[in-house]
């Protein structure tokens, strides 16, 4: 959520308020340190956690309110998210014998997340492979400490987890503020380490001029074009969620992951393909999931939607974005398109479109006045955050499926409306 918030505010507004970020980061990280010191000093917890609880409860209530005024699928996602936040807040607040069930739930979620991180990282062998595996192992260790309730009581371990998260996020925000202070004018906020350090590969295409977000709406609307897996293959066996969002298997046991493209009519077209078809036989599919740059293959960019339709088929999903930074997107694409390398996991059609979408919407909400606290109460911000979660999470830990970019694109279209 923090990275999305900073992206939508934009570098120009953030740079003018970098000292405020320093103050907030020190307060937040300091709270985490106080909790850790409190735990270490006597092995018990006396710090008033109602401060953290109130933050979680506020986010949960905002999510539930957003669910009441939004339409599906955002309403359902908001209800689930709001319920989870409130449950975690109650877990942090109610440290007694009755919280054992919630503690086990927290440990289970931590265990599953750690397993997913380790398995996906081992499959794709991406950048920072070792660090991500170690972090997954740490999650497994913490979950086991909670399950065993030894050598520390489970409520101490859980509070320590939250304190460590607060400390880490506070230090990250402080580092971001210092980098922001040194950021040259007309430079994207996504060039900073907070955005580039966690990617599957080294950043590319960041050395471009990023002008301020325009007040006027561009003449032409941006089009996000999606060929969902099931919509682009002859599928005999249907698996509703997997077929739509991840991959479909056709009658010949070949994998169809769909496709994503972006179009500014008459200006540019973004559609990334491998130069030669990749073997997508189901039995050999794991071998092509490696995300490291050493596994890149030659790629190409198509020149127009009409060429794509002539070579393949029409997209089965089309989303329109009317409020975006067209000049920044053109500048970015002039730099990015000089490198045509393709990787099925870390540099594919989906990641290319999502990165371009980030460029186009950077500063969209900050251009309305830079009301940082107001953005947190803005329902459009929560809709955009919810829509972006599946694709961003997938991009961080595994390959970005084209169906998963649908919610992100829908969220961008809704969240950037003035």
C-alpha positions in Angstrom: 0.0 0.0 0.0 2.8 2.4 0.8 4.5 2.1 -2.5 1.2 2.6 -4.4 0.5 5.7 -2.2 3.9 7.2 -3.0 3.5 6.4 -6.7 0.1 8.1 -7.0 1.3 11.2 -5.1 4.3 11.5 -7.5 7.8 12.6 -7.1 7.1 16.4 -7.5 4.6 16.5 -4.5 6.7 14.1 -2.4 9.9 16.0 -3.0 8.3 19.2 -1.6 7.3 17.2 1.6 10.4 15.0 2.1 10.9 16.3 5.6 7.4 15.2 6.6 8.3 11.7 5.4 11.4 11.8 7.6 9.4 12.7 10.7 6.8 10.1 10.0 9.4 7.4 9.4 11.2 8.2 12.6 8.0 8.1 14.6 6.9 4.8 13.0 10.3 3.1 13.3 10.7 4.4 16.8 7.4 2.8 17.8 8.7 -0.5 16.6 11.9 -0.1 18.5 10.0 0.7 21.7 8.0 -2.5 21.3 11.1 -4.6 20.7 12.9 -3.1 23.7 9.8 -3.6 25.9 9.8 -7.3 25.0 13.5 -7.9 25.4 13.8 -6.0 28.7 11.6 -8.3 30.8 10.2 -10.9 28.4 6.7 -9.5 28.6 4.8 -6.8 26.7 3.5 -3.7 28.4 3.7 -1.2 25.5 0.2 0.2 24.7 -0.6 -1.7 21.5 -3.9 0.1 21.1 -2.0 2.6 18.9 -1.2 -0.2 16.3 -4.7 -1.7 16.9 -6.4 1.6 16.1 -4.5 1.9 12.8 -5.5 -1.6 11.8 -9.1 -1.0 12.9 -9.2 2.2 10.9 -8.0 0.5 7.7 -10.5 -2.3 8.3 -13.4 0.1 8.8 -12.4 2.1 5.7 -12.3 -1.2 3.7 -15.8 -2.2 4.9 -17.2 1.2 4.1 -15.6 1.1 0.6 -17.2 -2.3 0.1 -20.7 -0.9 0.8 -20.3 1.8 -1.9 -18.4 -0.1 -4.5 -19.5 -2.7 -7.1 -18.4 -6.3 -7.5 -15.7 -7.7 -7.6 -14.3 -4.8 -5.5 -17.1 -5.0 -2.9 -16.4 -8.7 -2.1 -12.6 -8.1 -1.9 -13.1 -5.1 0.4 -15.3 -7.1 2.7 -12.7 -9.9 2.9 -9.9 -7.4 3.4 -11.8 -5.4 6.0 -12.6 -8.5 8.0 -9.0 -9.7 8.0 -7.7 -6.3 9.2 -10.2 -6.2 12.0 -9.5 -9.8 13.0 -5.7 -9.0 13.1 -6.4 -5.9 15.2 -8.4 -7.9 17.7 -5.6 -10.5 17.7 -3.1 -7.8 18.6 -5.4 -6.2 21.2 -6.7 -9.3 22.9 -3.7 -11.1 24.2 -5.3 -13.6 26.6 -6.2 -17.3 26.5 -9.1 -16.6 24.2 -6.8 -15.4 21.4 -5.2 -18.8 20.8 -7.3 -19.6 17.8 -6.5 -16.3 16.2 -2.8 -16.8 16.9 -3.0 -20.2 15.2 -4.6 -18.5 12.2 -1.9 -15.9 12.1 0.8 -18.7 12.2 -1.0 -20.6 9.5 -1.0 -17.6 7.2 2.6 -16.9 7.9 3.5 -20.6 7.2 1.6 -20.6 3.9 3.1 -17.3 2.8 6.6 -18.6 3.6 6.1 -21.8 1.7 4.7 -20.0 -1.3 7.7 -17.6 -1.3 10.2 -20.4 -1.1 8.6 -22.6 -3.8 8.0 -19.8 -6.3 11.5 -18.4 -5.8 13.0 -21.8 -6.3 11.0 -22.3 -9.4 11.9 -19.1 -11.2 15.4 -18.5 -9.8 15.1 -14.7 -10.0 17.2 -11.8 -8.9 18.0 -11.9 -5.1 17.1 -15.6 -5.1 19.0 -16.3 -1.9 17.6 -13.4 0.1 14.0 -14.3 -0.8 14.5 -17.9 0.2 16.0 -16.9 3.5 13.1 -14.6 4.2 10.7 -17.5 3.5 12.6 -19.7 5.9 12.4 -17.0 8.5 8.6 -16.9 8.1 8.5 -20.7 8.6 10.6 -20.4 11.7 8.4 -17.7 13.2 5.2 -19.7 12.4 6.7 -22.8 14.2 7.6 -20.7 17.2 3.9 -19.6 17.4 2.6 -23.2 16.9 5.0 -24.6 19.6 4.4 -21.7 22.0 8.1 -22.2 23.0 10.6 -20.9 23.9 8.5 -17.7 23.8 4.8 -17.3 24.3 2.9 -16.9 21.1 1.7 -13.4 21.9 5.3 -12.2 22.3 6.3 -13.7 18.9 3.4 -12.1 17.2 4.0 -8.7 18.8 7.6 -9.0 17.8 6.7 -9.7 14.2 4.6 -6.5 14.1 7.3 -4.5 15.8 9.9 -5.8 13.3 7.6 -4.9 10.4 7.1 -1.4 11.8 10.9 -0.9 12.2 11.6 -2.2 8.7 9.0 -0.1 7.0 10.1 3.0 9.0 13.7 2.6 8.0 12.6 2.0 4.4 10.6 5.2 4.4 13.5 7.2 5.9 15.8 5.9 3.3 13.2 6.7 0.6 12.9 10.3 2.0 16.7 10.8 1.8 16.8 9.5 -1.8 13.8 11.7 -2.7 15.7 14.7 -1.4 18.5 14.0 -3.9 16.2 13.1 -6.8 16.7 15.4 -9.9 13.7 17.3 -11.3 11.4 15.5 -13.8 12.5 12.1 -12.6 10.1 9.3 -11.8 9.7 8.1 -8.3 10.0 4.6 -9.5 13.7 5.0 -10.2 14.3 5.0 -6.4 15.5 1.8 -4.6 12.2 1.4 -2.8 10.7 0.5 -6.2 13.6 -1.2 -8.0 15.3 -3.2 -5.2 12.5 -5.9 -5.0 12.0 -6.6 -8.6 12.7 -9.9 -10.3 15.4 -8.3 -12.4 17.5 -5.2 -12.6 15.6 -2.0 -13.6 15.5 -0.9 -17.2 14.0 2.1 -18.9 14.2 4.5 -15.9 16.5 7.1 -17.5 13.7 9.3 -19.1 12.1 12.7 -18.5 9.0 12.4 -16.4 7.0 15.7 -16.6 4.3 16.6 -14.0 0.9 14.9 -14.3 -1.2 17.1 -16.7 -4.3 18.9 -15.4 -6.1 18.5 -18.8 -7.4 15.1 -20.0 -5.4 13.8 -23.0 -7.1 13.9 -26.4 -7.1 10.1 -26.9 -8.0 7.5 -24.2 -5.5 4.8 -23.4 -6.6 1.3 -24.1 -5.5 -1.8 -22.1 -6.1 -4.9 -24.2 -6.2 -8.3 -22.6 -6.4 -11.7 -24.2 -7.3 -13.9 -21.2 -5.9 -17.5 -21.1 -9.3 -19.1 -21.7 -10.3 -16.5 -24.3 -7.2 -17.2 -26.4 -7.2 -21.0 -26.5 -9.4 -23.9 -27.4 -10.0 -25.3 -23.9 -11.7 -28.6 -23.3 -11.5 -28.8 -19.5 -12.6 -25.7 -17.6 -11.1 -24.5 -14.3 -12.9 -21.2 -13.8 -10.4 -19.2 -11.7 -7.2 -20.7 -13.0 -8.3 -20.5 -16.7 -9.3 -16.9 -16.4 -6.5 -15.5 -14.3 -3.4 -17.8 -14.7 -3.2 -20.3 -17.5 -5.4 -22.6 -19.6 -4.4 -26.0 -21.1 -5.8 -26.7 -24.5 -6.7 -30.1 -26.0 -3.1 -30.7 -27.1 -1.7 -30.2 -23.6 -0.2 -26.8 -24.4 -0.2 -23.9 -22.0 -2.0 -20.7 -22.9 -1.2 -17.7 -20.6 -3.0 -15.1 -22.7 -1.6 -11.8 -23.6 -1.7 -8.1 -22.6 -1.1 -5.0 -24.7 -1.4 -1.2 -24.3 -2.4 1.3 -27.0 -2.4 5.1 -27.3 -4.3 5.4 -30.6 -2.1 6.9 -33.3 0.8 7.3 -30.9 2.3 4.1 -29.6 1.5 0.4 -29.2 3.0 -1.8 -26.5 2.9 -5.5 -27.1 5.8 -7.7 -26.2 6.5 -11.2 -27.7 9.4 -13.6 -27.9 11.0 -13.5 -31.4 10.6 -17.3 -31.7 7.8 -19.2 -30.1 8.6 -20.7 -26.7 7.9 -24.4 -26.2 4.8 -24.4 -23.9 4.2 -28.1 -23.7 2.8 -28.8 -20.2 5.4 -31.4 -19.4 8.2 -29.0 -20.1 6.6 -25.8 -18.8 8.6 -25.6 -15.6 11.9 -25.4 -17.5 10.9 -22.1 -19.1 9.9 -20.4 -15.8 13.4 -19.3 -14.9 13.3 -15.5 -14.2 17.0 -14.6 -14.2 18.3 -12.4 -17.0 20.6 -15.3 -18.1 17.4 -17.1 -19.2 16.3 -14.2 -21.5 15.5 -14.9 -25.1 15.3 -12.6 -28.1 12.0 -10.6 -28.2 10.1 -8.2 -30.4 7.5 -5.5 -30.1 4.5 -5.4 -32.4 3.7 -2.1 -34.1 -0.1 -2.0 -34.0 -3.2 -3.7 -32.7 -4.3 -4.4 -36.3 -1.1 -6.4 -36.8 -1.9 -8.4 -33.6 -5.4 -9.1 -34.8 -4.3 -10.2 -38.2 -1.6 -12.5 -36.7 -3.8 -13.9 -33.9 -7.3 -12.7 -32.8 -9.2 -9.8 -31.3 -8.8 -9.2 -27.5 -11.6 -10.5 -25.3 -11.2 -7.7 -22.7 -10.7 -4.0 -23.4 -10.3 -1.3 -20.7 -10.2 2.4 -21.2 -8.1 4.9 -19.1 -8.8 8.6 -19.8 -6.7 10.3 -17.2 -3.0 9.6 -17.6 0.4 11.2 -18.3 0.8 10.7 -22.1 4.0 12.7 -22.4 5.7 10.7 -19.6 4.5 7.4 -21.2 5.9 8.4 -24.6 9.3 9.4 -23.1 9.5 6.2 -21.1 8.7 4.0 -24.1 11.3 5.6 -26.3 13.9 4.3 -23.7 12.3 1.0 -22.8 11.7 -0.2 -26.3 15.5 -0.1 -27.2 15.8 -3.4 -25.3 13.7 -6.2 -26.8 14.8 -9.1 -24.6 11.9 -11.4 -23.5 11.5 -13.6 -20.4 8.4 -15.6 -19.8 8.5 -14.9 -16.1 10.2 -11.5 -15.5 10.0 -9.5 -18.7 6.9 -10.5 -20.6 3.9 -8.7 -22.1 2.2 -8.3 -18.7 5.2 -6.9 -16.8 5.9 -4.5 -19.7 2.3 -3.2 -19.7 2.1 -2.9 -15.9 5.4 -0.9 -15.8 4.0 1.4 -18.5 0.8 1.8 -16.6 2.7 2.8 -13.5 4.5 5.5 -15.5 1.1 6.7 -16.9 -0.6 7.1 -13.5 2.3 8.3 -11.4 1.2 11.6 -9.7 -2.5 11.2 -10.7 -3.9 11.7 -7.2 -1.0 14.0 -6.1 -2.0 16.4 -8.9 -5.3 17.0 -7.1 -3.6 18.7 -4.3 -1.3 16.2 -2.7 -3.6 15.5 0.3 -1.7 12.6 1.8 -4.2 11.9 4.6 -7.1 12.6 2.3 -5.8 9.9 -0.1 -6.1 7.3 2.6 -9.8 8.1 2.9 -10.3 8.3 -0.8 -12.3 5.2 -1.9 -10.7 5.4 -5.4 -7.3 4.8 -3.8 -8.5 1.7 -2.0 -10.1 0.4 -5.2 -6.9 0.9 -7.1 -4.9 -0.8 -4.3 -7.2 -3.8 -4.2 -7.1 -4.1 -8.0 -3.4 -4.0 -8.1 -2.7 -6.6 -5.4 -3.0 -9.8 -7.4 -0.7 -8.6 -10.2 1.8 -6.8 -8.0 2.1 -9.7 -5.7 2.4 -12.1 -8.6 5.0 -9.9 -10.2 7.1 -9.9 -7.0 7.1 -13.6 -6.3 6.3 -15.4 -9.5 5.4 -14.8 -13.2 2.8 -12.1 -14.0 -0.2 -13.8 -15.7 -2.2 -11.7 -18.1 -5.5 -12.4 -16.4 -4.1 -11.1 -13.1 -3.5 -7.7 -14.8 -7.2 -7.2 -15.3 -7.9 -6.1 -11.7 -4.9 -3.7 -11.8 -6.1 -2.1 -15.0 -9.6 -1.8 -13.7 -8.4 -0.3 -10.5 -6.3 2.2 -12.4 -9.2 3.2 -14.6 -11.4 3.8 -11.5 -8.8 5.2 -9.1 -7.5 7.9 -11.5 -10.9 9.4 -12.3 -11.0 13.1 -11.1 
